[in-house]
């Protein structure tokens, strides 16, 4: 996967993270993460560790991609709204369904939420 694809993949990860966030879970502490990463808890803990670092890194890359591609979410935009935009775009652009999902979703969000240049 090239750098552009990696940046675009981050958008999907951010949206997934926002959609799956559970306020009752609370914020992950470094001690909690270290325990998961050490493998002392379980294979699930190791998987959580891997996903955490992947999502964190991809989120940083996605923020950069969003800035470069001109995505400007309006105030109050939500993960549910982004999902609706993405689903509509997939339904109306079946010719693009062979692309990486992250690329297609980035295209959908860029079209739906362009930055207005003054």
Secondary structure, 3 states (H helix, E strand, C coil): CCHHHHHHHHHHHHHHHHHHCCHHHCCCCHHHHHHHHCCCCCHHHHHHHHHHHHHHHHHHHHHHHHHHHCECCCCCCCHHHHHHHHHHHHHHCHHHCCCCHHHHHHHHHHHHCECCCC
